[in-house]
Each structure stands twice: as C-alpha cells, then as structure tokens.
Amino acid sequence: MYIVGWNAKYWSRTQEALCSVILLASLAGCGINPFPDNPAVDRALEALLLECQDCQTGPQPGQPAVLVTASGGSLNIVEAGATDTYSIQLNTEPTNPVAIDITFDGAQLTLNGSAVSPMTISFDSTCPGPNCWSSPQTLNVAAVDDASIEANPHTSLISHAATSTDPDYSGISIDSLNASITDNDSPGISVVESGGSTTATEGSTDTYTVALTSAPTSPVTVTATADTQTQVNGGPSAALTFDATCPGAQCWSTPQTVTVTAIDDALSEGPHSGNITHAATSLDLNYNSLAVSAVTMAITDNDSAGITVTESGGNTAVTEGAGTDTYTLVLTSQPTADVTITVNADAQTNVDGGSCGGPSSSCTFTFTSANWNTAQTVTVSALDDAVAEGPHAATISHSVSSLDLDYNGYALAGINTSITDNDSAGISVTESGGNTSVTEGSPTDSYSLVLTSQPTADVTITVNADAQTRVNGGSCGVPASSCTFTFTSANWNLAQTVTVIGLDDSVLEIAHNGTISHTVSSPDGNYNPLTIANIAVSIADSGHGKLTVDTITGAIFYHNSIAVNGANVYIAYYDDATNSLKFARSTDAGINWTLSTVDNLGNVGQFNSMVADGSGIYIAYYDVANKDAKMAISTDGGASFSVQVVDGAGTDVGDWASLDKDGSVLHLAYRSATAGGIRYIQSTDSGLSWNPAINIPGTSGPGGVSLDKASGGAPVVGISYFDNINNQWEFVISTDDGASWNAPVVVHVGGNFPRPTSLKIDGTRAHFSFYEDVLEDLMVASSTDTGATWSTQTVDSAGKVGDYNSLALDGTNLYITYFDETNFELKLAFSTDDGGSWSFRVIDTAGQTGTATALVAVGTNLYVAYTTYSSDEIRFAKSNDGGLSW
C-alpha cells in the first residue's frame, strides 16, 4: 500500500470524499499524511481526490457519519399489531458528545413507547458506556391505533438532526426513514339489543344501543324509524349523531340508547311484533348509506275484555246516617259497542252515580269506545233505618249488557258492604277546648252533654260538683253543688251546657284539682244503666285568701312584722313558748312557707320590725333579758341570719322598735326606758356599722312607736308615738336625715294606754293610724305639710275597733288593718281619696282573730300578717284587688 499525503490546501476536502488509492491487489483505503506545500504534490493530490470521489459508495472508515439502519432494510408496522426497530450509531469517535434529535408524528407513531416528539439520544467517546459512539442504539417503532380510517398502507416520516460542539458532527446530514403503517380501522355501525333481544308488553319499553366501530371524518347521523306498532325515543323516529370529538356527547364509540315503546293501541291482537329500521348519512363516504341492522320487537298484547272494580281503601264500609263509601268501575279494553253496567242496591243500602242524580236502589253506568278507560264512581250509602241492629252487611250486585259479545253477559262479582249501626244508647261529653280549667271565682269553663240516639223515655243526667267546684245550667239558675239536665225524644240531639265554677274558698293554695261526677236515670232500659266518666277540673287559685303560717304561744301580745320583695314574703314574730324570734319565708307570694328561728339567746324577739330589699332582710327587735336593741340581718333570702346588738351597754333600750331603710341607710327608733324617751340610731352601710344612738329631745313616756323615712329621696324621717305621760299622740320629725330633730308636735289628746301607731310619709303628706282606747275607735291623723300641722278623723267606731292597727300607703290609696274586738275579727279600712272617704272589708273571722297585724301594700296586692289568739296561730292573708276580696 502506498501512503499518499496532502498539504494544508486540500485537508478539508476529505470531509466530502475520501477513497483509497488502490495500488496493490484490490486493497482499499487511502492513507493521507500531510506534506509540505509543493505544487507538484498539490497537482497529484488533486488528481487522486477526483479519482476517489468517483469511486465512493458510503461513509468510509474514519469518515465522520451517523449510521441509520432499519431492521430488515425497512420499517413495517401495523396499528394495534406488529412493531419494527431501527438503530443509530456514529461512524467515528467524536471529540465532544453528539445529540441526535429524532422528529416524528406522535399521532401516527411511538418510539420506544413514547409519542412525544422530538426524542433525543446521545453519543460520546466514553467506551464502553451507555452512549458509546460505536454502540448502536435501537429504537422500537409502533403504530398508533388511532381509530381513523386511512390509506392502507400509509407512511409516516422519521427525521434526524445532530447537534454537537464537534465540528465534524454538528449539523451533519442524517438519513430519514419512512415507516409503512397497515391500518386496522374499517367503517361499521354496531346495534346491541339489551338482553340480546327487544321485547315489551303494550305500553312498556325496551332498549338497544347504537355506536360506530371507527372514528368518522365527518359527523354521521343514524336515523331509527319505528313502524305503526312502536315508537322510538317517544316518537316515530329518532336521529342519533356521532362525531370524532372524544370524549364528547356524540363520541363515535360511545353507545347511544334508543328506547322502544310498544304502542298501547287498546286493540286485542294477541302476540305481534314491531320493526325499527335504520339509515346512515354522512359526508364521510365510508359511512354514508352504510347498511345498519334492523331491530324487531316482540310485543305482548295487553288488551282483553274485562271490568276492573276498585274499592276505596280496599273495602266498602258505611255507617247508617253518616257518610258514604265509594268504588269505581272501568273497562280493561276498548269495546266495539256500548257496555252498560247496572248496579243494584239491596234493602240495607242505596247507590248513586251514573244515571242517578241521588241515592237510589239501582243506577246504570255506560261505557263507550270513547270513555271506556275512564273510571266511573259508584257511591254507596247505608239506609238509616232507626233499627238497632249492630254491625251488619249488605251486597251490591251488577249486571252487564252490550252488543260487543266479549262484554255482553260478563259476570261481575258483587260488592260486600260492612254497615255500622248508628242506633245505640250513648252520652257524648265534649269539653270546651278539650279540657276543663277554671280559676277560683272566675273565669269559668264549660262542657256539653248530648245523647247519641233518640230515647224511648226521658233521660235525666245529674251533674254533681265536689268541695272545690260548683256547677250551673239545666235545672239550676245559679251556681250550685248539683244540677239536673233532662233529654227527651224531642231534644235528645241538642247539646246542653254545663258551666263549671271554681269555688273561691278564700284559701291561698297552689293549683289544685276538682272532680265533676254524673248519674244517669231513665225508664229507657238502654240509657238507665249508662255511666258517664268524671270531668277532671284544673283549678287555679284566685290569688287571694288566707292561711296559717305557724302555731305558737303568746301570739296576741307582741307585734308581728311583714316585708315583701317581689314574690318573696317574710314574716317575723315572737314565740312566747321558746322566748325566741322566729321567721317565716315564702318564695311564691305566700302560698308555701319555710319556718326558722332567728335568735333564741335569752328572751328575744318582742316588738320586732322588719324591712327587706334586694340587698337583704333586716329585723330590729327587743332583747328582754339583756334589755338591748338587737338587729338580725340576712343576705341570702332568709336562709341564715347574723345577729348583732345595736344599742345596749347597761341601759334598758329596744322595745317598741320601728325600722325603715332608704338605700343603704337604716333608720331605727325605739323606746329608751332608761332615758324615758325615744332613741334613734342610724347605719349608712346596711347594718355593718352604726352611728352613735341619740335620744330625741322632748319625747317622753313613748309607746306605740312608728318610724317612716319619706319616699322620693327627701331627707325626712318621721316618728309617731303615744306619750304615756301626757296621754296624747305626738309626732316628731327630722328634716336632715336623722342628724337633728324638731320639737314634738301634739297630734291628738286622749287615751290611757300606749297602743301601736302606724306611720307613712309620702312627700309632704303624712298619715298615721292609732287606736283611741278611750273612745274605742280607729282613728287616722293626716298632715299635708310634712307634719307641721295635723288633722284627725275617726275611721271606724262600730264597736270596740282599731287596736293592733297597721297602715299602708300607695299613692292616694290608704289601707289600714286592725282588730275588731267586738266581733273578734280582722278588718280592713281603705280609702282611694287620701282619707277623704272610707270603705270596709272583713278579712278574717276564724276564731278570735286580728291582733298584732302588719300590712304591706304593693300596688293592688295587699299582704297582712296577724294572729288568731284563740288558737295561737300566726296567719297570713293576701288580696290581689286592692282589698275587695280576701
């Protein structure tokens, strides 16, 4: 072999053509080495190069090139079938990595399972290695199963491009490949019957589906056309459109459902069939006019001669004289001539409808070819025969006639009818509103009585009240304990009203019950043995009345006191048997009471006086043993008390105590036996501490002390009392909230013994009540100038009246409770014109009652604590109408 070299002038031409200079025995290959520049050499090389280009047939060893080799020499693939491969490698070692970008149609092909184009593979000089330049890289080529109908076969191009920083390979020309693709798609329309066939009874449906077998190039419309026996999708024809938009509502591969209805033609035909044909139209010539299978429906006839009878509620039941029942008649198929059904009642019933305009013994119902399928109603009623038969039965019969031989003489079963007799002895009781509820006194309630059938003789119902109730109506003209109600053969069905009244028993009590009972008598044997259930009566208390709170010893001799705060009522009283201060509390306006002992140390509790507000309960009282003024305070509604000595220290103070409260200021007045006058003490912190007590100048021999702090925030504190030295009633006032006191004012001269007074101040008005023991009268003193001047009047002089009085003031309404010693009863005097005139009520007459009264007025509600000394009882009375009722 000769080695031919070249100089720099021709070195680049080896990129276009290199060949061997064959000098010996068909050895191929050109070895060209550089030579120094020489014109003779240049000419020789030029001649040699031209000769090599003429003999070149492909990349030669050592020549940069990308080798693309198809297995078997070409690429042949099948949609959803056979695949093929080809390989790529470099012909020479590159100086830098080479990237081969492979571009193809991803809608037609996949390379190595990917439809993403371009795909890149790389070669480098690392050998051995995954990208070694001399190692072929194989690519698997598969056809995309695209469901489109295409040329068979059709081709798809695979092209290649190289990128590298190696100048020999950058942009080098690379062969392309054409893949030959065999298509697997052909046009077709699939019709699939549900369950493998299409069957239905007249009036019902079955379904089948339609879909294309391949994607069309243009929308395809398949029209399903029914015959006279069927409908498709509710009509004579239905158009189904398919296109290549998938997913989509008309995707060619998504089956569309055709619902086939067997026409209910009312004709008796027996088993028959219907036929649905199809036609395809499209701009896609593969599908246009393509043959589509027809669908045959097997139809079961539903038409046969018959009459359907439907009883409302599933049976026919009526009551004599009350209501009806019904059933309906309808043909099951269209007749060829009119069909007449005659409905016949028996002796126990009547029928109506059809030819009848009212209840009758027989009616006809006609069905034609037009109305044969419209139900006609037969109305059944029971004869009200006034015979007591009990439950019994009847039968409605039918006959059928027609020129249609399928219907003429049709045997239609009768209707068995259950009849409830309405003739039985009974008494109906109806409570107004569904129950009977009354309030003591008023309002009342009522119920009615009526017989359920006509009696053969008069029926008398006696209505009996119990101890809690009264009745009215019938034989009564006023409320009574018993009334009779008579029903005759003429008025037996006319309700009579029983009025129920709650007995106002003057007892305070919780809601309670009463019972109204009945007896029935009559010569009619059906009614005489009847009983009537009792009427339960719910009774609300009237809100006024009296009750005993406690039984103690010595209730007559010592004051009681009462206070009210909302629904809470409190009574303080002295128990002579235990020498203790006791306390009763009610949280329901005086109906139920809880008793407790406040103080039992020594002899305590006489001359008590009590006030209550939202901050607490305060009781002032006299400690006889220690001769002290004491105070008990509760801040938990009377559940517990703290006790303190307010004034004492070796003096005799504290009887005839009288207490009032204004905000957090407590005002307390009481007798000082040591000083012989009235003593006053004040707390400005609700009894936590007390200012020094003072003796009120000018007061002497006091008894019946009553203190009141003026309402409305005025700094006026007044005290009424009896001057036992001078035998006169006096009044003393402070206009600076108890800091100093004016000289006493004589109000009334007379009397021999100190009795209680009761004072109330409202602005410049002041009133106090007292018992004039010489005259034995109840009197009241009044002032309109804050006690500067006074007038007196006799309120009650009917006997020995007025002791143990207590006064309450509400605006211009004055209330005074007091003891009527002549009649041994508790009385009330009240005035609605600020004492201008007076009315009277007796509150309680039980035993010898009415001493030690204590009164509170809250609007029209009056609360009174008092004693019944004949039975040693602490009593409570309440009025909710300003003292009119108790």
Secondary structure, DSSP 4 states (H G I P E B T S, - for coil): -----B-TTSGGGGGT-------STT-------B----HHHHHHHHHHHHHHHHH--SPPTTS--EEEEEGGGSEEEETTS--EEEEEEESS--SS-EEEEEE--TTTEEETTB--SSEEEEEBS-SSSTTBTTS-EEEEEEE----B---SSEEEEEEEEEEESSTTTTT-----EEEEEE------EEEEEGGGSEEEETT-EEEEEEEESSB-SS-EEEEEE--TTEEETTBSEEEEEEBS-SSSTTBTTS-EEEEEEE--------SEEEEEEEEEEESSTTTTT-----EEEEEE------EEEEEGGGSEEEETTB--EEEEEEESS--SS-EEEEEE--TTEEEESTT-SS-BSEEEEEE-TTTTTS-EEEEEEE--------SEEEEEEEEEEESSTTTTT-----EEEEEE------EEEEEGGGSEEEEBSS--EEEEEEESS--SS-EEEEEE--TTEEEESTT-SS-BSEEEEEE-TTTTTS-EEEEEEE---SB---SEEEEEEEEEE-SSTTTTT---PPEEEEEE--S-EEEEEEE-SSTTTS--EEEEETTEEEEEEEETTTTEEEEEEESSTTSS-EEEEEE-SSSEEEEEEEEEETTEEEEEEEETTTTEEEEEEESSTTS--EEEEEE-TTS-EEEEEEEEEETTEEEEEEEETTTTEEEEEEESSTTSS-PPPEEPTT--SEEEEEEEEPBTT---EEEEEEETTTTEEEEEEESSTTSS-PPPEEEEE--SS---EEEEEETTEEEEEEEETTTTEEEEEEESSTTSS-EEEEEE-SSSEEEEEEEEEETTEEEEEEEETTTTEEEEEEESSTTSS-EEEEEE-SSSEEEEEEEEEETTEEEEEEEETTTTEEEEEEESSTTS--
